């Protein structure tokens, strides 16, 4: 796992969060029900998925590209992790790499922790602006977001082929 702190400026993160806020009441969200069943088995909450506005897509891709291995195409989406949402263990096997850019600060008490395995088990609490790149298909998961979390966990999920 490659972890880059402050991979994106606060200005661009604010634009992304404003974009998410503008979409909250619109009918532009899909959910984790489109995922393979084993990814959300036993997890009762929904993770919402929406596309980035074209200008944010260009800004994010341009700023982050230096952190990625060579690829043919990128797929970027907002993920809005609601209470009790998470994702079971998987390795992004069909993709060249998967990456997560965190858009809001988070406390470990709120769940939604990123776990991964390589030579041991690791745990990361999301931090605004942090980018995690999985270019070695390491098994990973996200623990369910707590019912006491005061707001949803926000990220941009990036997949490349």
Secondary structure as GFF3:
##gff-version 3
##sequence-region A 1 161
A	DSSP	beta_strand	2	4	.	.	.	ID=ss1
A	DSSP	alpha_helix	10	23	.	.	.	ID=ss2
A	DSSP	beta_strand	30	31	.	.	.	ID=ss3
A	DSSP	three_ten_helix	32	34	.	.	.	ID=ss4
A	DSSP	alpha_helix	37	40	.	.	.	ID=ss5
A	DSSP	beta_strand	47	51	.	.	.	ID=ss6
A	DSSP	alpha_helix	54	64	.	.	.	ID=ss7
A	DSSP	three_ten_helix	65	67	.	.	.	ID=ss8
A	DSSP	beta_strand	74	81	.	.	.	ID=ss9
A	DSSP	beta_strand	87	90	.	.	.	ID=ss10
A	DSSP	beta_strand	97	102	.	.	.	ID=ss11
A	DSSP	three_ten_helix	108	110	.	.	.	ID=ss12
A	DSSP	beta_strand	114	117	.	.	.	ID=ss13
A	DSSP	beta_strand	121	124	.	.	.	ID=ss14
A	DSSP	beta_strand	131	134	.	.	.	ID=ss15
A	DSSP	beta_strand	140	142	.	.	.	ID=ss16
A	DSSP	beta_strand	153	160	.	.	.	ID=ss17
###
